[in-house]
Amino acid sequence: MADPDGFELDPRLAADTRRVGDLPLSRVLLMDDARFPWLLLVPRRAGRVELDDLPRAERITLLDEIDLATRALRALVAPDKLNVATLGNVVAQLHVHVIARFRADAAWPRPVWGVGERVPYAPVEATKRIARLRDHLGLS
């Protein structure tokens, strides 16, 4: 379903994630893979593919939202490293990956893509993780 401004979440992103909430610019999603604490920020702007498709003011807002997401993950899971990336090779819709990484995770030190099988969150764990994220992101 499209938002009034024409934004519609790519179905592939919707299928792999759980909605956390909306920041001023971005929809925040939790990747449904319990192996990696992993957020996606998707600017709610139709037709955007690259960062430079956003006006300068929105790029600054997105950077602030990335900062907020990294701080939330750092506070919640104390990662060894945070990976922040925009790729869009499979899903063109502009989205930013914010991934908490640990030296002991299944993919370390490689990228998380294509490593093993996804482990969906148990419903109770997903509800708890989303509630804690919402609190840290100021979405409560």
N, C-alpha and C positions, 0 to 999 in steps of 0.2 A: 504494500500500500504506500502510495506516495504522500509525502508531507505537502503542505500548501505551497511551498516554494519549489516543488518539483523534485526534491530529493527522494530517492528510493534506494534502499540498501540492496547491494548486489546479492542475489539469492545464494551464491556460494559463500559469501561472508555470513549471511544469516544462518545457513545450514551448519556452520562449524563453530558458532559462538552462542553465548548467552548475553542478553542485554543487561548492562549495568545501569545506564542512564545517559542523560544528555547534559553536556557542559554547554557553555554559551555557543560554541561553534561545532563541536564534535559529538557524535554518538560514541559512547564508550562501550566496548564489547569485551567480554572475557572469552578467550579461546577455550573451547570445551575440550581441553587436554590437561588432565591433572598432573602430568609429568612436568609441565613447564608453566609457572605463573606468567601469563601472557595476555596483554591487553592489546586491543586495536582501537585506534582513534580514527573515526571516519568523519571528516568535515561534511556537514549536512548542506552540501551545495551540489546541485545537479550538474552532471557533465564534467566534473573536475577529474583530471588524471594525474597531473604533475603538480608539485608544490607551487611552481610559478604560474599555475592557472588561478591561484587565489590572489586577490589584491593584497598589497603589502600589509595593510592593517590586519587582515585575516591570517596571513602567514605569521605575524607576531602573536596573534591570539593562539594559533595552533602551537607555536613554540612554548607559550605559557602553559597550554594544556598538556603538552608532552612533559614539561617540567613537573606539573602536578601529578601526572601518572607515574613518573619515575620515583617521585618522592613517596607516593602511596605504596608502590611495590617495595621500595627500600624499607619503609616502616613496617610493612606487613610480613615480609619474608626474608629480609636481610640478605640479599643475594651477594655473591662474589663479584658479579659483573652485571651490567644492564646493557642489553642490545636494543638500539633504536634504529629502525630502518623503514624506508619506503621502497618497495620493489615494484609491484604492480605488473609483473610479467605474466601472471596467470589471471588475476583479477585487476582490470585496468582502473576501476574506481579508486580515487585517491584514498589511501588509508595508511596509517602509520602503525608499525608493530613496535610494541614496548615489551620486551621479554626479560624477565629475571632469570639469570643464569647462575649455575652452581658448578664448581669444579667436579662434583660427583654426579651431575645430571647425565642422562642417557646419551646426549649428543656432544658433550664437552670434549674438545674445544671447538668442534665444528658447528655450523648452523643447525638449527633445530628442524629445518624442513627435510622431510623424507627419511627421518630416523625412526625406525620401529613403527609400531602401531599406536595410534591415538588411544588414550585412556580417558574416556569421558568422566567428568566429575559425577560422583554419586549425588543424587538430588539434594540430600541434606547438606553435604559438603559444598555444593554449588551455592545453595541459599546462604550459607554462612559466609562463604568467600565474597559473594556479591554484596551482602550487607556490610561487611568490613570495608570493602572497596568504596561503597557508596559513602560511608562515614568519612573515610580518608580523603575522598574527592569532594566532600562538601555537598553531596547529593541526597543526604538523609532528609 
